[in-house]
Amino acid sequence: MSVLDREAIIAPVTFNRWLIPPAALAIHLSIGQAYAFSVFKNPLAEHFGMGEGGDVAIGWIFSLAIAMLGISSAIGGTWVERAGPRKSMVVAGSFWVVGFFVATAGIAMDQLWLVYLGYGVIGGIGLGIGYISPVSTLMKWFPDRPGLATGLAIMGFGGGALIASPASNALMVFFGGGPDSMADGIMQTFLTLAVLYLVVIAMGAYVIRLPHPDWKPKGYDPEKAASKPLQTTGSVSANQALKTPQFWFLWVALFTNVTAGIGILESASPMIQSSFGITAVAAGGYVGLLSLTNMGGRFIWSTVSDYIGRKNIYILYLGVGAGLYFVLASFGSQSIALFVVSTLIILSFYGGGFSTVPAYLKDLFGVYQVGAIHGRLLTAWSAAGVAGPLLVNSIVESSRSGGGEGFELYRVSLFIMAGILVVGLAGNLLIRPVAEKHFSDSMMVASKREEDREAASEAAVAHQQTAAGGAGAVHTTVAIVLAVVVVGSLLYGLGETAVRAAALFVG
């Protein structure tokens, strides 16, 4: 039995579940760097000699990464469930880091196609596998609070940009020799980030564990949990979930929420610079603020959904979000404060949509193959990752060629996003409980649990042997160190974001 195997990481019944969130955050904070990609857009365009006309060409790097995220998570979701979180995190980290190395080579050789291949395709595969690998694991550790669990996991993906945005700016300034020559330092920045992410993901993979099949939280009552709205009393397989209307209605809701948010997020830095004439450093602070609300929304809104329900929280995301986009398109150019506050709220809904989806899926289809179902639903993200940026960037280039400038480059896109969210709202309102005819054979589910129980017995012997040799203490130490790294990184991101964001409103 390999140390990477699922059977090798089943924890004893007495294991402290609060050691697991830092491991999940480790990979999500790393791959969440993708949300800070907008800070690379102008430097990459300058490096490849494109200037302001490179919005679409450079934007395709990000779109490819998100497209591959959805494809790889859909294809690999069932494998992730079978392989377990440790092996999945190692594979995801390998793709993510190798993608950075290939992109670095592309920058060094002035070959944009290598950046597409590295960051977009190879790194995108790492994004997809890494995104889903810790989510179902945390839901298994927190069955009493699935919204909190998914918020803890997916919060890190939003928080990754909170750290990466100021860090990437600082690295490009350092390696480039100043704020006016950031393009000269982008190659070294990519290389440095790759090494840092390699270390952090490796630590997270070492710490991650699966709960013992006989373990449950103190005071947890599964029958009481099953009485909540839309809560299924059975288990639905990943293949069967695709045959339900609930899956596709939720697909539409997620697609529209992501399309509306990602089109703005991907263009955040150049949008605010061209609309209000602020510096690249201040724009980096704005991207950091977006990352903060993206991260905070993932935790806050998913936790709120434990109390008001997933369907109601999606009504908030899509209904209020549509109204905010309309206000932003109509009046956003009149005040930078209105622009910033509106987009921050929108991005909190965007982040909340992601973190609520796994718990929404658990409510509808059960926990049996929720990771695999989640992976297939993320094809909505894949499609939106292409549609959103392509829509915004195409309209921007068309407006620019027609003589448009500033906020007018984006106004039409914002109105379109409002309409898209209304479509998603309709899809969410149509969701009803899953019919019993879609439930999986209870004997098959019970057999899977018995296999886990047998593996847990073998793992218990191994845990006793390793604990006698001091490995248990090493695991706890690494978990604590990782927690310090995670918290310290987030505090750095918060501090840098606060300083840079101040430049939005003061001279």
Residue, then its C-alpha position, 0 to 999 in steps of 0.5 A: m500500500s503506497v503512502l499516496d493511496r486512499e487507504a493509507i490516509i484513513a484517520p483514527v476515530t480520535f483524530n482532530r478534524w481541525l487539522i484538516p482545513p489548513a491542508a485543504l487551504a494549502i492547495h486552494l491558496s496555491i491554485g487560487q493564484a489564477y484569480a490574480f491573473s489580471v495583474f499579469k495581463n499588461p506586463l505579458a502584453e508588453h513583453f510580447g509586444m502587443g500593447e493595449g491591443g492584446d486583451v483577447a490574446i492574453g485573455w485566452i491564457f486565463s480562459l484556457a486555464i478555466a476551460m481545462l479546469g472544468i474539463s479535467s474536473a469532469i473527467g477526473g472527478t470519479w478518479v479523485e473519489r477513488a484515489g483519495p485526496r493525497k494522491s489527487m493533491v500530489v497529481a494536481g500540484s505536479f501539473w500546476v507547478v510544471g505548468f508554471f515552468v513551461a510558461t516560464a520557458g515560453i516567456a524566456m523564449d518569447q513563445l506565447w504558445l508555450v504560455y498557453l500550453g503551460y499556464g493554460v493547458i497543463g496548469g489548468i489540469g492542475l486547477g481542476i484536479g486540485y480544486i475538487s480534491p479537498v472539497s468532498t474530504l472536508m464535507k466528510w469531516f464536517p457533515d454537521r456543517p457542509g456549508l462551513a466545510t465547503g466555505l473553508a475549502i473553497m475560501g482558499f481559492g478566492g484567497g489565493a489571489l489576495i496573496a498572489s496579487p500583491a506578491s506578484n506585483a512586488l516580485m515583478v517590480f523587484f526582478g524588473g528593476g522598478p514599477d515601470s519595467m514590470a514586464d522585465g521581471i515576469m519570467q523570474t516571478f513565474l519561476t519563483l511562484a512555482v517553487l513556493y507553490l510546490v512546497v506548500i502543496a507538498m505540505g498539504a498533501y502530507v497533512i490531509r486525512l480521511p475520516h474513519p467510517d465509524w467517526k461522526p461529530k459529537g452531537y451530530d444527528p443524520e436524521k435531523a439533517a435529512s429534514k432540511p429543505l431539498q435534503t435527499t434521503g438517498s444517494v445518487s451516483a455521478n452518472q445518474a445525477l446527469k439524468t436529473p433536471q436538478f443537475w442541469f438547472l444548477w448547471v445553468a445557475l452556476f454558469t450564469n453566476v460565473t460568467a457574470g463574475i469572471g468576465i469582470l474579474e479577469s479584466a479587473s486591473p485594466m478596467i479600473q485603470s482605463s476607467f479612472g486613470i489609477t496606477a498599476v499599483a493601486a489597481g493591484g490593490y483593487v484586485g486584492l480587494l476583489s480577492l478579499t471579498n471573493m474569499g470572504g464571500r465563499f466562507i460567509w455566504s456558504t455558512v449562511s446557507d446552512y441556516i437559510g438554505r442553498k436555494n435561497i442563497y442562490i436567489l440572493y446571488l443571482g437576483v441582487g447580483a443582476g440589480l447591482y450589474f444594472v446599477l454599475a452599468s448605469f452609474g458606475s462611471q460617476s464615482i470610483a467608490l460606487f464602482v468599487v463597492s458594487t464590484l466587491i459585492i458582486l464578487s462576494f456573490y461570485g465566490g459564494g456561488f462556488s462554495t455553496v455548490p458542493a453543499y447544494l449538490k450534497d443536499l440534492f444527491g447525497v454524499y456518496q459520489v458528491g466529489a465526482i458530481h461536483g467535478r462534472l458540474l464544474t464544466a459550467w465553470s469551464a464554459a463560463g471561463v471562456a464565455g465571460p472573458l471572451l465577451v468582455n474582451s471582444i466588446v472592449e476591443s470593438s469599442r476601442s477600435g470605434g474610438g471608445e475609451g475609459f468606462e465606455l469600453y465596458r458599459v455594454s458588457l455590464f448590461i449583458m451580465a445583468g441579463i445573464l444573471v436573470v436567466g440563472l435566477a430562473g434556473n435556480l427557481l426551478i430546482r426541486p427535490v430529486a425523485e427517488k427513482h434516481f437513488s443508487d442501490s443501497m447495497m452498493v453504497a453499504s458495500k463501499r462503506e464496508e470497504d472503507r471500514e476494512a481499510a480503516s482497520e488496516a490503517a489503524v494498525a499502521h497508525q499505531q506503528t508510526a505513532a510508536g516511531g514518532a511519525g504521529a508527532v511529525h504529522t501534527t508538527v507539519a500540520i501546525v507549521l502549515a497552519v502558521v504558513v496559511v494564516g501568515s500568508l493571508l495576513y500578508g495579503l490582507g495587509e498589502t491589500a489594505v495599503r494598496a487599496a488606500a491608493l484608490f481613494v487618496g493621492 
